[in-house]
Amino acid sequence: MLHLNRFMLDWYKRWVRTGLLALLLLTLSLNLCAAGWNLGGTSSRPSGLPAGNAITDGRALLRYALPIDNQAVRDIQGSLEDISTQLRGKRWSTISGDITKASVMLRDRPEEVLKSVPDARKAEAEALIAQLDQEIASLREAVETKDKGKIETEQSKLLNGVGKLEELMLQKFPFEVPSEYSHLPQLKGRATVEMTTNKGTITLVVDGYSAPITAGNFVDLVQRGFYNGLEFIPAEDYVLQAGDPPGSEQGFIDPNTGKYRSIPLEVLVRGDSVPTYGVTLEDAGRFREQPVLPFSAYGAVAMARPEAEPDGGSSQFFFFLFEPELTPAGRNLLDGRFAVFGYVVDGKEVLRNLKQGDKIESAKVIQGADNLVQPQTA
């Protein structure tokens, strides 16, 4: 059962080595500009993602993927996220400016942030805003002493708080999954999965807001203990794959039906309110558009599938082992061909050490299990 096209990745790497990929990307970029491409779209579900370099942090991508519409909190987040870029160039004055922008929004315009928070959660949000305002002082002190390690620590703490604030704005699941998939588990929100391997523990967050069926299937299989004891299997370069029982390439056979559980290709495009199902973005004529969950972060988690069957996924999944030359800003040839449904947020050093033959000793849902909705049975 072919899950990743070897020809495609070999072709990809050859283009990278010869430098022709850069020419392709330049041409694509010029075409996009000429077409007036809008990253945010005009949908009621803004992507929130900024233009510019590809975001390579899974936590940041998950924050931007939350289906909220509040420009004030996005501005706070954007200013704090930008510190990572400026820190690499030691642009201390720009970092100070980013901190000031975030501080002004928190201190002088909290009502703009709070307007998206339901009344029942406003008190919690107000306390969180006050806490963030206090923590910014610690970040400013770290910048004044140019302490890179402390800056990163304080920035991470602030962004985690901003993420919690954004989650308080969520009220209901933003769309209805097409009825033809009602027989499949769905994740109506997010879940955190702890995966223990023989090399250590990996923590990943799976995003049902962007891929409810793909994430729901994965969480359901984790809950069943399906992945416990399975080995990582041979796959392409830059990929670590697992998910089929030993000696079997059948995927998951649902004990309730006795049939192969087939999962559709599911990709939410920036600016869209619902995912595209059952077709690659290339085949849908949307190859210029970008998914909300791209392959631009080390440890992106995606559903494997047979090459010619967009709806042929089942239990196999893979971690994408990020390589900068394979994920240039705004374009990756895997985007739209496979469904990303989450990111590794802790344990990346463990992921780097895992090889074919290593084993998933156990996997369990440690948060968000109540977001899993099982199909109704007669």
Secondary structure, DSSP 8 states (H G I E B T S, - for coil): ---S-HHHHHHHHHHHHHTHHHHHHHHHHHHHHHTT--SS-SSSS-----SSS----HHHHHHHHS----HHHHHHHHHHHHHHHHHHTT-HHHHHHHHHHHHHHHHH-HHHHHTTS-GGGHHHHHHHHHHHHHHHHHHHHHHHTT-HHHHHHHHHHHHHHHHHHHHTT--S-SS---GGGTTS-EESSEEEEEEEETTEEEEEEEETTT-HHHHHHHHHHHHHTTTTT-B-B---TTEEEE-S-TT-----EETTTTEE--B--EE-BTT-SS-EESS-TTTTT-TTS-BSS-S-STTEEEE---TT-TT-B-S-EEEE---GGGS-TT--TTBTTB-EEEEEEE-HHHHHH--TT-BEEEEEEEE-GGGEE-----
